[in-house]
Amino acid sequence: MAVTTGLRDPRDKVALVTGASSGIGAELARQLAARGARVALVARRRERLESVAAEIEKAGGRASVHACDVARRPAVAEAARDACAAWGGVDVLVNAAGVARHVLFEDHDVEDIEALLRTNLNGTIYWIKELLPRLRERGRGWIVNVSSFAGKVAQPDEAAYSASKYAITGLSRALSMELAPRGIHVLCVHPALVRTEMFTPEVMARMPRTRPRFMEAPDFARRVLRALERGETEVTLPRRYGWVAMLAEMLPGAIYRGVAKAKLGGLPDGEGGGRS
Protein backbone atom coordinates (compact mmCIF):
# COMPACT_ATOMS: atom_id res chain seq x y z
CA MET A 1 0.00 0.00 0.00
CA ALA A 2 1.42 3.36 -1.04
CA VAL A 3 2.05 5.99 1.60
CA THR A 4 0.47 9.36 0.95
CA THR A 5 2.34 12.40 2.22
CA GLY A 6 2.15 16.14 1.86
CA LEU A 7 4.02 18.06 -0.81
CA ARG A 8 7.10 19.05 1.18
CA ASP A 9 9.25 20.15 -1.73
CA PRO A 10 7.69 21.37 -5.01
CA ARG A 11 11.08 21.68 -6.71
CA ASP A 12 11.21 19.81 -10.02
CA LYS A 13 7.49 19.00 -9.79
CA VAL A 14 5.03 20.00 -12.48
CA ALA A 15 1.92 21.75 -11.20
CA LEU A 16 -1.10 22.39 -13.41
CA VAL A 17 -3.32 25.18 -12.08
CA THR A 18 -6.77 25.97 -13.45
CA GLY A 19 -8.27 29.41 -13.03
CA ALA A 20 -4.71 30.70 -13.26
CA SER A 21 -5.51 33.94 -15.06
CA SER A 22 -6.43 35.83 -11.87
CA GLY A 23 -7.20 35.68 -8.16
CA ILE A 24 -6.60 32.53 -6.17
CA GLY A 25 -5.42 30.44 -9.12
CA ALA A 26 -2.88 33.00 -10.32
CA GLU A 27 -1.44 33.46 -6.84
CA LEU A 28 -1.15 29.72 -6.21
CA ALA A 29 0.65 29.38 -9.55
CA ARG A 30 3.06 32.21 -8.67
CA GLN A 31 3.91 30.73 -5.30
CA LEU A 32 4.32 27.20 -6.61
CA ALA A 33 6.70 28.56 -9.26
CA ALA A 34 8.58 30.55 -6.61
CA ARG A 35 9.08 27.28 -4.71
CA GLY A 36 10.64 25.64 -7.75
CA ALA A 37 7.71 23.97 -9.49
CA ARG A 38 7.20 24.23 -13.22
CA VAL A 39 3.65 25.43 -13.74
CA ALA A 40 1.10 24.88 -16.49
CA LEU A 41 -1.38 27.76 -16.45
CA VAL A 42 -4.96 27.02 -17.50
CA ALA A 43 -7.88 29.44 -17.95
CA ARG A 44 -10.08 30.87 -20.71
CA ARG A 45 -8.25 34.18 -21.10
CA ARG A 46 -4.98 33.60 -22.96
CA GLU A 47 -3.79 37.18 -22.64
CA ARG A 48 -4.17 37.09 -18.87
CA LEU A 49 -2.38 33.74 -18.71
CA GLU A 50 0.50 35.11 -20.75
CA SER A 51 0.77 38.04 -18.35
CA VAL A 52 0.96 35.70 -15.34
CA ALA A 53 3.49 33.49 -17.16
CA ALA A 54 5.64 36.56 -17.90
CA GLU A 55 5.60 37.51 -14.20
CA ILE A 56 6.65 34.00 -13.22
CA GLU A 57 9.47 33.87 -15.77
CA LYS A 58 10.71 37.35 -14.85
CA ALA A 59 11.02 36.10 -11.26
CA GLY A 60 13.09 33.13 -12.44
CA GLY A 61 10.35 30.54 -12.69
CA ARG A 62 9.09 28.42 -15.59
CA ALA A 63 5.53 28.42 -16.93
CA SER A 64 3.48 27.34 -19.92
CA VAL A 65 0.13 28.70 -21.10
CA HIS A 66 -2.88 26.56 -22.04
CA ALA A 67 -6.06 28.46 -22.88
CA CYS A 68 -9.01 26.25 -22.01
CA ASP A 69 -12.62 26.48 -20.89
CA VAL A 70 -12.77 23.86 -18.13
CA ALA A 71 -16.51 23.42 -18.73
CA ARG A 72 -15.76 21.77 -22.10
CA ARG A 73 -14.43 18.24 -21.78
CA PRO A 74 -12.74 18.11 -25.24
CA ALA A 75 -10.92 21.35 -24.43
CA VAL A 76 -9.73 19.88 -21.12
CA ALA A 77 -8.44 16.75 -22.87
CA GLU A 78 -6.52 18.84 -25.41
CA ALA A 79 -5.03 21.15 -22.76
CA ALA A 80 -4.00 18.15 -20.65
CA ARG A 81 -2.20 16.59 -23.62
CA ASP A 82 -0.42 19.87 -24.37
CA ALA A 83 0.67 20.41 -20.77
CA CYS A 84 1.96 16.86 -20.40
CA ALA A 85 3.82 17.16 -23.70
CA ALA A 86 5.37 20.45 -22.57
CA TRP A 87 6.62 19.16 -19.21
CA GLY A 88 6.68 15.38 -19.53
CA GLY A 89 3.74 14.87 -17.20
CA VAL A 90 1.99 16.46 -14.23
CA ASP A 91 2.57 15.85 -10.50
CA VAL A 92 0.20 18.39 -8.93
CA LEU A 93 -3.30 19.35 -10.07
CA VAL A 94 -4.86 22.50 -8.59
CA ASN A 95 -8.53 22.94 -9.47
CA ALA A 96 -9.08 26.64 -8.78
CA ALA A 97 -11.30 27.61 -11.72
CA GLY A 98 -14.77 28.67 -10.68
CA VAL A 99 -17.70 31.01 -11.12
CA ALA A 100 -19.90 32.62 -8.48
CA ARG A 101 -23.38 34.10 -8.58
CA HIS A 102 -25.06 36.20 -5.90
CA VAL A 103 -28.75 35.89 -6.74
CA LEU A 104 -31.85 34.47 -5.10
CA PHE A 105 -32.60 30.99 -6.43
CA GLU A 106 -36.09 31.98 -7.63
CA ASP A 107 -34.49 34.66 -9.82
CA HIS A 108 -31.63 32.51 -11.09
CA ASP A 109 -32.03 31.31 -14.68
CA VAL A 110 -31.75 27.55 -15.07
CA GLU A 111 -29.37 28.01 -18.01
CA ASP A 112 -27.00 30.03 -15.86
CA ILE A 113 -27.23 27.47 -13.03
CA GLU A 114 -26.28 24.74 -15.49
CA ALA A 115 -23.35 26.81 -16.78
CA LEU A 116 -22.16 27.40 -13.20
CA LEU A 117 -22.30 23.67 -12.44
CA ARG A 118 -20.44 22.82 -15.62
CA THR A 119 -17.58 25.10 -14.64
CA ASN A 120 -17.40 24.51 -10.89
CA LEU A 121 -18.20 20.81 -10.69
CA ASN A 122 -17.84 19.30 -14.15
CA GLY A 123 -14.62 21.21 -14.78
CA THR A 124 -13.11 19.77 -11.60
CA ILE A 125 -14.25 16.27 -12.54
CA TYR A 126 -12.93 16.57 -16.10
CA TRP A 127 -9.45 17.58 -14.97
CA ILE A 128 -9.22 14.86 -12.33
CA LYS A 129 -10.40 12.20 -14.77
CA GLU A 130 -7.96 13.44 -17.41
CA LEU A 131 -4.87 13.50 -15.19
CA LEU A 132 -5.59 10.66 -12.76
CA PRO A 133 -4.22 7.93 -15.08
CA ARG A 134 -1.01 9.93 -15.44
CA LEU A 135 -0.71 10.39 -11.66
CA ARG A 136 -1.26 6.67 -11.15
CA GLU A 137 1.46 5.88 -13.68
CA ARG A 138 3.88 8.01 -11.66
CA GLY A 139 2.80 6.28 -8.45
CA ARG A 140 2.33 9.58 -6.65
CA GLY A 141 0.58 12.90 -6.98
CA TRP A 142 -1.27 15.73 -5.29
CA ILE A 143 -4.72 17.12 -6.05
CA VAL A 144 -5.94 20.43 -4.58
CA ASN A 145 -9.63 21.17 -5.04
CA VAL A 146 -10.80 24.68 -4.17
CA SER A 147 -14.28 24.41 -2.68
CA SER A 148 -15.60 27.23 -0.48
CA PHE A 149 -16.86 28.02 3.00
CA ALA A 150 -20.20 27.88 1.13
CA GLY A 151 -19.36 24.21 0.54
CA LYS A 152 -19.60 23.62 4.29
CA VAL A 153 -22.16 26.21 5.41
CA ALA A 154 -24.86 26.88 2.81
CA GLN A 155 -25.31 30.51 1.83
CA PRO A 156 -28.62 32.12 0.83
CA ASP A 157 -28.41 34.31 -2.25
CA GLU A 158 -25.80 31.78 -3.47
CA ALA A 159 -27.85 28.56 -3.57
CA ALA A 160 -26.49 27.18 -6.85
CA TYR A 161 -22.94 28.17 -5.93
CA SER A 162 -23.30 26.47 -2.53
CA ALA A 163 -24.61 23.33 -4.23
CA SER A 164 -21.61 23.20 -6.57
CA LYS A 165 -19.15 23.67 -3.73
CA TYR A 166 -20.83 21.09 -1.47
CA ALA A 167 -20.40 18.68 -4.38
CA ILE A 168 -16.69 19.44 -4.60
CA THR A 169 -16.33 18.90 -0.85
CA GLY A 170 -18.03 15.50 -1.06
CA LEU A 171 -16.05 14.52 -4.14
CA SER A 172 -12.78 15.47 -2.45
CA ARG A 173 -13.54 13.54 0.73
CA ALA A 174 -14.39 10.40 -1.21
CA LEU A 175 -11.35 10.70 -3.49
CA SER A 176 -9.06 11.27 -0.52
CA MET A 177 -10.01 7.81 0.75
CA GLU A 178 -9.93 6.15 -2.66
CA LEU A 179 -6.63 7.56 -3.83
CA ALA A 180 -4.51 7.53 -0.67
CA PRO A 181 -3.60 3.84 -1.14
CA ARG A 182 -2.36 4.75 -4.63
CA GLY A 183 -0.02 7.44 -3.35
CA ILE A 184 -2.19 10.36 -4.43
CA HIS A 185 -3.00 12.98 -1.81
CA VAL A 186 -6.17 15.09 -2.02
CA LEU A 187 -6.57 18.43 -0.24
CA CYS A 188 -9.90 20.27 -0.25
CA VAL A 189 -9.71 24.01 0.48
CA HIS A 190 -12.61 26.03 1.86
CA PRO A 191 -11.91 29.78 1.53
CA ALA A 192 -14.23 32.27 3.20
CA LEU A 193 -13.55 35.79 1.90
CA VAL A 194 -10.46 36.22 -0.29
CA ARG A 195 -10.00 39.52 -2.10
CA THR A 196 -10.26 38.86 -5.85
CA GLU A 197 -11.88 40.51 -8.85
CA MET A 198 -14.96 38.32 -8.29
CA PHE A 199 -16.06 40.80 -5.65
CA THR A 200 -17.36 43.48 -7.98
CA PRO A 201 -19.31 46.50 -6.68
CA GLU A 202 -22.51 44.66 -7.65
CA VAL A 203 -21.53 41.65 -5.55
CA MET A 204 -20.44 43.81 -2.62
CA ALA A 205 -23.83 45.53 -2.66
CA ARG A 206 -25.47 42.17 -1.96
CA MET A 207 -23.23 41.25 0.93
CA PRO A 208 -23.90 41.96 4.64
CA ARG A 209 -22.84 45.43 5.71
CA THR A 210 -21.06 43.98 8.73
CA ARG A 211 -18.56 41.36 7.59
CA PRO A 212 -15.10 40.12 8.53
CA ARG A 213 -12.01 41.31 6.74
CA PHE A 214 -11.01 39.79 3.44
CA MET A 215 -7.90 37.63 3.25
CA GLU A 216 -5.40 38.81 0.68
CA ALA A 217 -4.67 36.29 -2.07
CA PRO A 218 -0.91 35.96 -1.31
CA ASP A 219 -1.61 35.14 2.34
CA PHE A 220 -4.32 32.68 1.33
CA ALA A 221 -2.01 30.90 -1.13
CA ARG A 222 0.76 30.61 1.46
CA ARG A 223 -1.63 28.96 3.89
CA VAL A 224 -2.92 26.55 1.25
CA LEU A 225 0.59 25.43 0.34
CA ARG A 226 1.45 25.07 4.02
CA ALA A 227 -1.59 22.81 4.49
CA LEU A 228 -0.51 20.80 1.44
CA GLU A 229 3.00 20.50 2.85
CA ARG A 230 1.58 19.17 6.13
CA GLY A 231 -0.49 16.55 4.33
CA GLU A 232 -3.84 17.94 5.47
CA THR A 233 -6.93 16.68 3.63
CA GLU A 234 -9.14 19.70 4.40
CA VAL A 235 -8.47 23.27 5.40
CA THR A 236 -10.87 26.16 6.00
CA LEU A 237 -9.32 29.62 5.70
CA PRO A 238 -9.26 31.60 7.84
CA ARG A 239 -9.09 28.59 10.13
CA ARG A 240 -11.48 30.07 12.68
CA TYR A 241 -14.27 29.54 10.17
CA GLY A 242 -13.79 25.83 10.68
CA TRP A 243 -15.41 26.21 14.08
CA VAL A 244 -18.42 27.88 12.50
CA ALA A 245 -18.78 24.93 10.13
CA MET A 246 -18.61 22.51 13.06
CA LEU A 247 -21.26 24.47 14.93
CA ALA A 248 -23.47 24.46 11.83
CA GLU A 249 -23.39 20.66 11.96
CA MET A 250 -24.19 20.52 15.67
CA LEU A 251 -26.59 23.48 15.94
CA PRO A 252 -27.94 24.03 12.44
CA GLY A 253 -31.06 25.90 13.52
CA ALA A 254 -29.22 28.60 15.43
CA ILE A 255 -26.36 28.99 12.95
CA TYR A 256 -28.55 29.14 9.87
CA ARG A 257 -30.95 31.61 11.44
CA GLY A 258 -27.96 33.88 11.96
CA VAL A 259 -26.72 33.32 8.40
CA ALA A 260 -30.16 34.08 6.96
CA LYS A 261 -30.50 37.26 8.98
CA ALA A 262 -27.05 38.48 7.98
CA LYS A 263 -27.31 37.60 4.28
CA LEU A 264 -30.97 38.35 3.51
CA GLY A 265 -31.76 41.20 5.86
CA GLY A 266 -30.73 44.08 3.64
CA LEU A 267 -30.53 42.81 0.07
CA PRO A 268 -30.93 45.58 -2.51
CA ASP A 269 -32.92 45.18 -5.69
CA GLY A 270 -30.94 43.62 -8.54
CA GLU A 271 -28.36 40.89 -8.59
CA GLY A 272 -24.60 40.48 -8.86
CA GLY A 273 -22.18 37.85 -10.10
CA GLY A 274 -18.57 37.16 -10.92
CA ARG A 275 -16.40 34.86 -12.97
CA SER A 276 -12.74 33.85 -12.89
Secondary structure, 3 states (H helix, E strand, C coil): CCCCCCCCCCCCCEEEEECCCCHHHHHHHHHHHHCCCEEEEEECCHHHHHHHHHHHHHCCCEEEEEECCCCCHHHHHHHHHHHHHHHCCCCEEEECCCEEEECCHHHCCHHHHHHHHHHHHHHHHHHHHHHHHHHHHHCCEEEEEECCHHHCCCCCCCHHHHHHHHHHHHHHHHHHHHHHHHCEEEEEEEECCEECCCCCHHHHCCCCCCCCCCEEHHHHHHHHHHHHHHCCCEEEECCCHHHHHHHHHHCHHHHHHHHHHHHHCCCCCCCEEEEC
